[in-house]
Amino acid sequence: MRCGYVAIIGRPNVGKSTLLNGMLKQKISITSKKPQTTRHNLLGIKTEGDCQMLFVDTPGIHIKEARAINRYMNKSAKSALRDVDVVLFLVDRNRWTEEDDLVADLFKKVAAKQIVVINKVDLVQDRATLLPLLQSLQEKFPDAELVPVSAEKSLNLDTLDKVISDSLPASPFYFDSEQVTDRSLRFLAAEILREKLMRQLGDELPYALTIQIEKFVEQDQLATVEATIFVEKEGQKRILIGNKGERLKRVGIDARRDMEDVFGTRVVLNTWVKVKSGWSDDERAMKSLGYDEY
């Protein structure tokens, strides 16, 4: 039996959560096209045969730390590099940024097995154009193994799976073989709701909101969820609610459907919107909202 931790790191919006969901063959990590969608480390558990992989999805590591929440996300991501057996550095097949350089500096220093995962190769028209990139990455990371994939299309994930499993130490399983995450349904409910908000709102507002689950009760194949959505300004509250509450209603319907899929039960979801001024740059307020885990 083999078992070990596998950290997934990279710059914001490179596809880490999509890769985690693809490796698990089910969705437990929220995704959107907006950077910094992931705010917390999330453990995904994959058990097949005599191997258990414990994936740690992390927030994107970024340069600007203008607010407390940005500092929290960077510290959370970096904390995942401690005591892991494998580190996956996810990069884009045709874009390298300053933030990739920042992640690369951390990646080079890890003592764990190093794997560079080149994402979105399904978008490459001529595979020969990948060769210079692979050569450049191998020179940059001589100790790393390179695996091209498409996280969204699940292309070559079986190869990545084998490279990871071959790198894990002999060990008994840490979790039950049926378990897919160590997170509570309460946490997943908040993340599902935040995903729907991020997908429906503009570029700025998603970063000013957070979710607090006030009530989560399961009884007789019914989960009752009561959630408060906190924003930082009254104007943001009006935008989020929408005309006659239509936007909030639409978000609630989409979130409830996803919760029912994930929880395997009917869901009643009630949401409220409140203003909590400056919460994203107030460490005490953030701790009260669950940002205290790294």
Secondary structure, DSSP 8 states (H G I E B T S, - for coil): -EEEEEEEE-STTSSHHHHHHHHHTS--S---SSTT---S-EEEEEEETTEEEEEEE-----S---SHHHHHHHHHHHHTTTT-SEEEEEEESS---HHHHHHHHHHHT--SEEEEEEE-GGG-S-GGGHHHHHHHHHHH-TT-EEEE-BTTTTBTHHHHHHHHHHHS-B---SS-TT--BSS-HHHHHHHHHHHHHHHHS-SSGGGG-EEEEEEEEEETTEEEEEEEEEESSHHHHHHHH-GGGHHHHHHHHHHHHHHHHHHTSEEEEEEEEEE-TTGGG-HHHHHHTT----
